[in-house]
Amino acid sequence: MDSVWLVGSGSHPEALTDPHDCRCYLVWDGTGGILVDTGTGLGARAWLAAVAEVCDPAALTGAVVARHHADHAGGA
């Protein structure tokens, strides 16, 4: 079972959100999950759509931000 998905990136062709975003991941076990990094917030619609392909975004319990840079934490 897959449990980690790339849901945002400034450069990865399969997960483009905003050019300024870092790589953002969804960790989902089928019943609950978290986000790892939230990007800048500039590509929020694309980012939320990518999460929604895996699970209901309302089912997530939180986010982990790897560092305080805007490309990792701006969307929080």
TIGURO-778592 format. One record per residue (C-alpha): residue in one letter; y, x, z. Coordinates in steps of 0.05 Angstrom, whole numbers, padded with zeros to 5 digits, always signed. Layout:
<rs>
AYXZ
...
</rs>
This chain:
<rs>
M+00000+00000+00000
D+00069+00026-00018
S+00116+00030+00040
V+00177+00070+00015
W+00220+00049-00044
L+00280+00083-00076
V+00333+00027-00077
G+00396+00065-00091
S+00420+00128-00125
G+00479+00157-00160
S+00436+00193-00212
H+00364+00168-00212
P+00355+00125-00275
E+00308+00075-00241
A+00354+00061-00182
L+00426+00068-00206
T+00476+00037-00159
D+00542+00076-00159
P+00553+00147-00184
H+00577+00167-00114
D+00514+00143-00077
C+00462+00188-00047
R+00389+00167-00054
C+00377+00107-00010
Y+00308+00084+00011
L+00275+00021+00038
V+00217+00030+00087
W+00178-00035+00088
D+00109-00049+00118
G+00101-00120+00092
T+00130-00154+00153
G+00190-00112+00173
G+00231-00054+00151
I+00293-00010+00153
L+00339+00024+00105
V+00347+00099+00102
D+00419+00112+00082
T+00466+00058+00057
G+00504+00092+00001
T+00579+00085-00007
G+00580+00010-00010
L+00609+00012-00080
G+00542-00007-00112
A+00524-00059-00059
R+00504-00114-00108
A+00455-00069-00146
W+00429-00040-00081
L+00416-00108-00050
A+00383-00132-00114
A+00336-00073-00111
V+00319-00088-00038
A+00307-00162-00056
E+00255-00141-00107
V+00212-00116-00049
C+00231-00162+00009
D+00282-00211+00036
P+00341-00167+00058
A+00350-00213+00119
A+00282-00189+00144
L+00306-00118+00154
T+00318-00096+00225
G+00367-00039+00215
A+00387+00025+00180
V+00382+00099+00193
V+00439+00141+00167
A+00419+00213+00154
R+00489+00241+00161
H+00561+00217+00167
H+00581+00232+00095
A+00609+00174+00056
D+00553+00175+00004
H+00502+00163+00060
A+00541+00119+00109
G+00598+00084+00072
G+00556+00022+00058
A+00538+00013+00131
</rs>
